Amino acid sequence: MRLKGVWPILEGLSMNEWTIVLIDDEPDIREVVSLVLKDAGFAVETADNGRAGIELCESVCPQIVITDIRMPGLDGIGVLEHLKKKFPDMEVIVITAFGELDLAIRALQLDASDFITKPVSDQAIHLALKRAMERYRSRQQLKDYARFLEQENINQAKLMHRDKLISLGRLSASVVHEINNPLAGILNYAKLMIKMLKQGELDDQRRIRFAAHLNLVASEAERISTIVSSLLTFSRKNEFTITPVSMDELVERSLVLARHRLELSGIELCVHVEKEIPLFRGDFNLLQQCLINLIFNGIDAMEGGGRLGVSAAFCPESKKVSLKVSDSGTGIDAGNLEHIYEPFFTTKDEGHGVGLGLSIVFGIMERHGGGVTVDSTPGRGSTFTLEIPV
């Protein structure tokens, strides 16, 4: 057996980083094959039976195992099953006798990377090793990529959380004001009712007024509950949870949290949500974060007041719902449009944002299989459109 003559098949694959365990009960085969593999640059360990081969693999952790399929005691199929359960990334090549096709098929079903038949030819062992090495390398690359994606998801979650904390801070004044108003109303109505009770027994007219005050207290308490519920929904952790989403509820809960800031900024709000928009699947919390980000961006673009529009529609042809936020602000320069979705890119003055909002919106839309587009004219305003498949 001379393997060096056809070794160019493995050109580009470095052998000095590879360890091979060879398991065969025939001493001559072990000696010849191991010498050839070592001469080619592989680190080679040998075992003369299945049990010893498994122990050796557990000790040296090779990338590739070459095992005879017919051996006394634990045969090659048993070795393969054991190794694949314990070391699923380990590539196993089985050596079979001519006419043992059923065993070769069984080995492939158990995830052997390849099989070669006796007598072992130079070309066969080279091709089997090349496939095993490429398969092992591809598997490791997939694992590395999976780890990379996992880290990217962690980083994205951290950015989303940071962006949410920034938004929560900006919402605080609005939320406090929105809660203080109904609380003041409840307090005043409670004082009126106490005063009425102190005046003695209620006649019919006073009972009607008393009941009206109670209804107003209940109404204001429900208003507070809605505000708090909206804030709690927004502040939840960024776990991607898909549920049926109502566009009406999404818009209303988002505006509850932003309405006071709009009023303080002297901005006229115009809302139009088409009737009969179907429920669509998405993460309500993350979609609310997108909408609030776009509303805040619109407010920031209109320092002297202006007009902000929020509209929603359904397109039966594309089977997508669209959510638009438009402002009459400063608009975006053409040179900045291609950068607006980049993390930490911002055109705002210091203290008015860190440039996370639109990159977060872009990432959330991608996770929903949707997209975000912008139409902007400097000096006339911008319109951001979110599209989500139904």
C-alpha positions as a printed Julia matrix, in Angstrom:
390×3 Matrix{Float64}:
   0.0     0.0    0.0
   1.47    3.33  -1.13
  -0.63    6.36  -0.16
   1.89    9.12  -0.81
   1.49    8.89  -4.56
  -2.16   10.03  -4.46
  -1.97   12.29  -1.42
  -2.63   15.45  -3.55
  -6.32   14.53  -3.21
  -6.05   16.01   0.27
  -4.28   19.14  -0.92
  -5.29   22.15   1.16
  -6.17   20.03   4.2
  -3.46   20.22   6.87
  -2.78   16.75   8.32
  -0.55   17.66  11.25
  -3.53   18.78  13.34
  -5.46   15.54  12.86
  -5.46   12.48  15.09
  -6.69    9.13  13.77
  -7.47    6.04  15.84
  -7.15    2.81  13.86
  -9.01   -0.24  15.23
  -8.33   -3.62  13.61
  -7.71   -7.09  14.97
  -5.2    -7.91  12.2
  -1.66   -6.79  13.2
  -0.41   -6.52   9.62
  -3.18   -4.11   8.61
  -2.67   -2.02  11.72
   1.06   -1.76  11.12
   0.96   -0.95   7.41
  -1.93    1.55   7.52
  -0.63    3.34  10.63
   2.87    3.71   9.12
   1.44    5.18   5.93
  -0.83    7.61   7.81
   2.0     8.71  10.08
   4.23    9.22   7.06
   1.53   11.48   5.62
   1.6    13.64   8.74
  -1.28   12.27  10.81
  -0.99   11.44  14.5
  -2.07    7.79  14.69
  -3.05    5.56  17.62
  -4.0     1.88  17.21
  -6.1    -0.7   19.06
  -6.55   -4.42  18.38
 -10.19   -4.78  19.47
 -13.4    -2.79  19.83
 -13.32   -2.31  23.61
  -9.71   -1.14  23.61
 -10.5     1.13  20.66
 -13.34    2.84  22.54
 -11.13    3.38  25.61
  -8.42    4.81  23.36
 -10.9     7.19  21.7
 -12.13    8.36  25.1
  -8.52    9.04  26.06
  -7.13   10.82  22.97
 -10.36   12.22  21.43
  -9.42   11.78  17.75
 -11.23   13.58  14.98
 -11.35   10.43  12.83
 -11.67    6.72  13.65
 -11.02    3.93  11.15
 -12.42    0.61  12.34
 -12.77   -2.86  10.9
 -16.38   -3.95  10.9
 -15.68   -7.66  11.62
 -13.83   -8.17  14.92
 -14.1   -10.65  17.81
 -16.1    -9.33  20.75
 -17.36   -5.82  20.1
 -17.52   -5.38  16.33
 -17.24   -2.21  14.25
 -20.99   -1.53  14.33
 -20.91   -1.62  18.14
 -17.88    0.71  18.17
 -19.67    3.09  15.8
 -22.87    3.16  17.87
 -20.97    3.81  21.1
 -18.78    6.58  19.67
 -21.64    8.39  17.94
 -23.66    8.45  21.15
 -20.77    9.8   23.2
 -18.87   11.81  20.57
 -21.34   12.78  17.8
 -18.74   14.98  16.06
 -16.22   12.14  15.71
 -16.01   10.87  12.13
 -15.96    7.08  11.76
 -14.85    5.2    8.64
 -15.62    1.47   8.57
 -13.66   -1.2    6.69
 -15.79   -4.02   5.29
 -15.1    -7.2    3.38
 -16.33   -7.53  -0.18
 -19.97   -8.67  -0.16
 -20.85   -7.08   3.21
 -22.92   -4.3    1.65
 -25.71   -4.74   4.21
 -23.27   -3.96   7.05
 -21.91   -0.95   5.16
 -25.44    0.43   4.7
 -26.15   -0.17   8.39
 -22.98    1.78   9.26
 -24.02    4.72   7.07
 -27.45    4.71   8.73
 -25.64    5.09  12.07
 -23.86    8.19  10.69
 -20.54    6.68   9.61
 -18.87    9.17   7.31
 -17.86    6.5    4.77
 -16.92    2.86   4.22
 -14.1     1.21   2.31
 -13.87   -2.41   1.2
 -11.03   -4.88   1.52
  -8.53   -5.1    0.06
  -8.02   -1.44   0.95
  -6.82    0.57  -2.04
  -4.83    3.78  -1.98
  -7.57    5.72  -3.76
 -10.37    4.44  -1.51
  -8.69    5.36   1.77
  -7.7     8.77   0.43
 -11.22    9.61  -0.69
 -12.71    8.33   2.57
 -10.28   10.42   4.63
 -10.9    13.51   2.5
 -14.67   13.21   2.97
 -14.3    12.59   6.7
 -12.0    15.58   7.16
 -14.25   17.89   5.16
 -17.32   16.66   7.03
 -15.64   17.19  10.39
 -14.48   20.67   9.39
 -17.93   21.61   8.08
 -19.52   20.43  11.31
 -17.1    22.55  13.34
 -17.76   25.57  11.14
 -21.5    25.14  11.65
 -20.95   24.96  15.41
 -18.79   28.08  15.32
 -21.44   29.86  13.28
 -24.17   28.74  15.68
 -22.13   30.12  18.58
 -21.65   33.35  16.64
 -25.39   33.65  16.01
 -26.11   32.91  19.65
 -23.72   35.68  20.7
 -25.27   38.01  18.14
 -28.7    37.27  19.61
 -27.36   37.99  23.1
 -25.82   41.26  21.89
 -29.05   42.19  20.11
 -31.04   41.45  23.26
 -28.69   43.66  25.27
 -29.11   46.5   22.77
 -32.88   46.09  22.87
 -32.84   46.16  26.65
 -30.65   49.27  26.69
 -32.9    50.97  24.18
 -35.94   50.04  26.25
 -34.42   51.5   29.41
 -33.77   54.75  27.54
 -37.36   54.79  26.3
 -38.7    54.03  29.78
 -36.77   56.99  31.14
 -38.25   59.26  28.5
 -41.73   57.88  29.21
 -41.56   58.53  32.95
 -42.79   62.15  32.81
 -45.7    61.22  30.56
 -46.71   58.27  32.71
 -46.54   60.25  35.96
 -48.7    62.98  34.44
 -51.17   60.5   32.96
 -51.58   58.81  36.35
 -51.66   62.02  38.41
 -54.62   63.45  36.51
 -57.05   60.57  37.16
 -55.71   60.22  40.72
 -56.58   63.87  41.35
 -60.03   63.24  39.94
 -60.54   60.2   42.18
 -59.42   62.18  45.22
 -61.82   65.06  44.44
 -64.79   62.77  43.84
 -64.01   60.86  47.04
 -64.01   64.13  49.01
 -67.35   65.13  47.46
 -68.89   61.79  48.38
 -67.61   62.03  51.97
 -69.1    65.52  52.2
 -72.45   64.28  50.88
 -72.51   61.42  53.42
 -71.79   63.85  56.26
 -74.85   65.88  55.27
 -77.09   63.03  56.34
 -79.37   60.63  54.56
 -79.28   60.92  50.78
 -82.45   61.85  48.95
 -83.14   60.58  45.44
 -81.34   63.47  43.75
 -78.25   63.09  45.94
 -78.21   59.31  45.42
 -78.13   59.91  41.66
 -75.23   62.36  42.07
 -73.47   59.96  44.46
 -73.79   57.1   41.96
 -72.47   59.37  39.2
 -69.43   60.22  41.31
 -68.82   56.5   41.95
 -68.99   55.79  38.22
 -66.45   58.54  37.59
 -64.15   57.1   40.28
 -64.42   53.67  38.61
 -63.75   55.21  35.19
 -60.65   57.06  36.38
 -59.37   53.95  38.18
 -59.82   51.96  34.97
 -57.87   54.65  33.13
 -54.98   54.28  35.59
 -55.14   50.51  35.2
 -54.85   50.86  31.42
 -51.82   53.14  31.73
 -50.07   50.85  34.22
 -50.89   47.78  32.13
 -49.44   49.45  29.03
 -46.28   50.37  30.91
 -45.9    46.85  32.32
 -46.34   45.36  28.86
 -43.68   47.67  27.47
 -41.21   47.01  30.29
 -41.25   43.22  30.07
 -38.06   41.34  29.24
 -37.18   40.89  25.57
 -38.11   37.24  25.24
 -39.32   36.7   21.69
 -42.88   35.46  22.19
 -45.23   35.16  19.22
 -48.94   35.72  19.91
 -51.92   37.06  17.92
 -51.65   40.87  17.88
 -54.48   43.38  17.51
 -53.43   46.51  15.61
 -55.99   48.63  17.5
 -54.59   47.51  20.85
 -50.98   47.98  19.71
 -51.6    51.56  18.6
 -53.76   52.5   21.6
 -51.39   51.09  24.25
 -48.43   52.82  22.62
 -50.19   56.18  22.4
 -51.31   55.96  26.04
 -47.64   56.09  27.01
 -46.67   58.86  24.58
 -49.73   61.12  24.52
 -48.63   63.53  27.27
 -45.21   64.05  25.67
 -46.97   64.89  22.42
 -49.11   67.46  24.23
 -46.13   69.02  26.01
 -44.29   69.34  22.7
 -47.23   71.13  21.07
 -47.7    68.36  18.52
 -51.04   67.63  16.9
 -51.76   63.9   16.77
 -53.69   62.33  13.92
 -54.55   58.63  14.17
 -56.19   56.5   11.5
 -56.43   52.73  11.9
 -58.41   51.01   9.18
 -61.33   48.89  10.3
 -61.17   45.11  10.09
 -57.39   44.79  10.08
 -56.91   41.08  10.8
 -54.98   39.8   13.78
 -51.37   39.13  12.88
 -48.69   37.11  14.64
 -45.9    38.92  16.43
 -44.28   39.85  19.72
 -46.56   42.57  21.11
 -43.9    43.88  23.47
 -41.25   44.28  20.77
 -43.68   45.76  18.26
 -44.77   48.31  20.87
 -41.1    49.16  21.37
 -40.8    49.8   17.61
 -43.84   52.06  17.5
 -42.82   54.08  20.56
 -39.32   54.52  19.13
 -40.74   55.91  15.89
 -43.13   58.22  17.77
 -40.29   59.55  19.93
 -38.12   60.1   16.85
 -40.96   62.07  15.28
 -41.35   64.2   18.42
 -37.6    64.9   18.49
 -37.74   66.01  14.85
 -40.39   68.68  15.63
 -38.88   70.85  18.36
 -41.22   73.76  17.64
 -44.33   71.64  17.41
 -45.93   70.11  14.35
 -48.11   67.25  13.25
 -47.56   63.55  13.88
 -49.6    60.89  12.13
 -50.03   57.24  13.06
 -51.89   55.08  10.55
 -52.38   51.38  10.0
 -53.76   49.35   7.11
 -53.96   45.85   5.66
 -52.99   44.93   2.1
 -54.83   41.73   1.0
 -52.6    41.33  -2.09
 -49.32   41.19  -0.14
 -51.0    39.77   2.98
 -49.17   42.29   5.12
 -50.21   44.83   7.72
 -48.51   48.21   7.57
 -48.0    50.73  10.35
 -46.89   54.25   9.42
 -45.54   57.04  11.61
 -45.14   60.39   9.85
 -43.95   63.75  11.11
 -43.71   67.29   9.76
 -40.22   67.77  11.13
 -36.76   68.45   9.77
 -36.49   65.36   7.58
 -33.34   63.34   6.96
 -30.51   64.34   4.63
 -29.9    61.97   1.73
 -26.35   61.35   2.94
 -27.63   60.08   6.29
 -30.42   57.83   5.0
 -28.1    54.88   4.31
 -26.74   55.01   7.86
 -29.89   55.48   9.97
 -30.22   51.77  10.81
 -26.62   51.46  11.98
 -26.22   51.04  15.78
 -25.19   54.25  17.57
 -25.61   56.41  14.45
 -27.52   59.57  15.36
 -28.02   63.09  14.05
 -29.52   64.3   17.33
 -27.78   66.67  19.71
 -25.96   65.16  22.69
 -28.39   64.08  25.39
 -31.23   63.42  22.92
 -30.43   59.82  22.07
 -27.6    57.37  21.52
 -28.6    56.12  18.08
 -30.0    52.74  19.07
 -33.68   53.23  18.25
 -33.8    52.65  14.49
 -31.25   49.82  14.55
 -33.45   48.11  17.15
 -36.55   48.68  15.0
 -34.73   47.18  12.01
 -33.67   44.11  14.01
 -37.15   43.54  15.44
 -38.73   43.76  11.99
 -36.25   41.22  10.64
 -37.19   38.82  13.43
 -40.83   39.16  12.4
 -40.06   38.46   8.74
 -41.06   42.04   7.93
 -39.27   45.27   7.15
 -38.99   48.98   7.75
 -38.75   51.69   5.09
 -38.46   55.47   5.21
 -39.57   58.26   2.92
 -38.01   61.56   3.94
 -37.61   65.05   2.5
 -35.32   67.55   4.28
 -37.39   70.38   5.69
 -40.72   68.61   5.12
 -40.64   65.57   7.38
 -40.34   61.79   7.36
 -42.61   58.76   7.13
 -41.48   55.41   8.53
 -43.42   52.32   7.47
 -43.37   48.97   9.27
 -44.61   45.95   7.31
 -45.42   42.64   8.97
 -46.77   39.5    7.26
 -50.12   38.24   8.48
